[in-house]
Amino acid sequence: MNRPAERGSVSIEVAVLAPAFIALMVLAGVAGRSAVAAEAIDAAAHDAARAASISRNSADARKEARKAAQQQLDWRGLSCTGTPTLTFSGTVGKDATSFDKAYRSALGQDATVTVTVACRVSFRDLRLSAVPGMPSENRIEASFTSPLDRYRSRR
């Protein structure tokens, strides 16, 4: 038996809870997109560092690293807002140095190259005006270090 005081209470509950549920779904979408983007950028940094480490000089290494990173991002379907940013650095022995100096290190000496890939991922299509302070994009960054072959000639 329905009591008159309870009529319409379900409608009020739905009206109150629906925006919160929608906001929760949008935030889940943002978290999911960030996780997928982080994985893609991590793979791009790995491929870029590996492509750089098998090159014989720093100029070719930069070119091959950019190409490898872009191919990985394209393959994963991640489109950055703007061009992805690649930053290059190196080590010789245990000392941090420039990318170019790592390629100029002597044969037989340990050297590594590090490539950092950064990308801005957009959430504009997920943006919900009911959630104040929600970002419209997020900068995601990943680095990977790869060793240079100690006994391979470098130019």
N, C-alpha and C positions, 0 to 999 in steps of 0.2 A: 504494500500500500504506500503510495507516494504522499509525502507530507508537503503541503504548499510551501513551507520555508526552504525546502531543498531543491525546488525547481530552478533549473538554470545554473546550478552550481558547477556542472561539468563544463559548460560553456565558459564560465569565468576561469576555471582552472586551466583550460586549454589556452585561453587568451593570455593568461599570465605566464604559462610555461612555454608556449610556442617560441617567443623571441629568445628565451634562454637556450632552448634546444637548437634553434637555428644558429645562434652565436657559437655554441659548442661545436656544431658541425663545421662552421667556417674556420674556427681555430684548429680543428683536427685537419682540415684541408691545408692550412698554412704549415702545420707541423709536418705533415706528410710530404708536401712539396719541398720543404727545407731538407728533409732527410734524403729524398731522392736526389736533390741537387747536390748535397754534400757528397753523396756516393759518386756521382758523375764527376764532380770536380776533383775528388780524390783520385779517381781512375785517370783523369786527364793529366794531373800532376805526375802520376807514376809514369804514364806513357811519354810525357814531355821530358822528364829527367832521363829516362832510358834512351830516348832518341838523341838527346844531347850527349850522353856519355859515350855513345858509339861513334860520334862525329870526330873528325880529326882536328878541327879548329873551332874556335869560339863563334866565329861568324856563321859557319855552317850549322853549328850546334843550336844557335838561337833560331835560325830559320827552321830547322827540323823539329825543334821543340814546339814552336808555334803551330806548325803543321800537324804534329801528332796530337797536341791538346785540342785543336779545333776539330780534328777527325773524331776524337773520342766524344767530345761534347755533341757533335752532330749525330753520331751513331746512337747516343743515349737520348737524343731528342731534347736536349736542354738548350734553350735559347736564352742567352744572357741579355739584359738590357744594356746595350752598348757592346763593345768589344771586350772579351775577357782579357784581363791584365796578367802578364807573365813577368815575374821578377827572377833574376838569375844571380846566384852567388856560388862560391866555391870554398874549398879548403885545400891546403897543401900540408901534408903531415897532419898535425892536429890544430893548425892555425887557420883561422878564418881569413879568407882573402877574396879577391874579386873573381868573377867567372873567367875573365881573360887570363888572369895569372894562374889559375888552375890548369889551363891548357898549355901554359908556358913552363910548367914545372918539368924538372929533369926526369928522364926515363929512370925507372926503378923507384921513383918516389911515390908514396901514397898521395892520391888527390881525389877529391870528389866534387861533383857539381850538384847544386840544389836548385830546383825549379819550383817556384810558388805560383799557383794559379788562383786568381781571384775573379769572382763573377757576381754581378748583382742579379738576383732572382726577383721577378715581379710577382706581387700578389694583388695587382689591381683588379683582376677578374674575380677575386675572392673577397675583396674589400666589402665590409659591412659597416654602414654608417652608425648602426646601433652600438658598435663596439668602439668606444672612444680610445684614441691612442694606438689603434692598430696600424702597424707599419704597412706601407704600400710596396716596399721591397726590402730585401735583406742581402747584405754582402757576405758571401761564403768564400772561404779561402782554404786551400790545402797545399802542403809542401811535400816534396819527395826528394830524397838524396840518392844519387847513384854514383858508384865508383868509376873512375877512369881506369882503363887497363894500364897497369904499371909499365908494361913492356911494349906497348904499341906506340909507334912514332906519332908525334903530334906536331902540327905546324903552327 
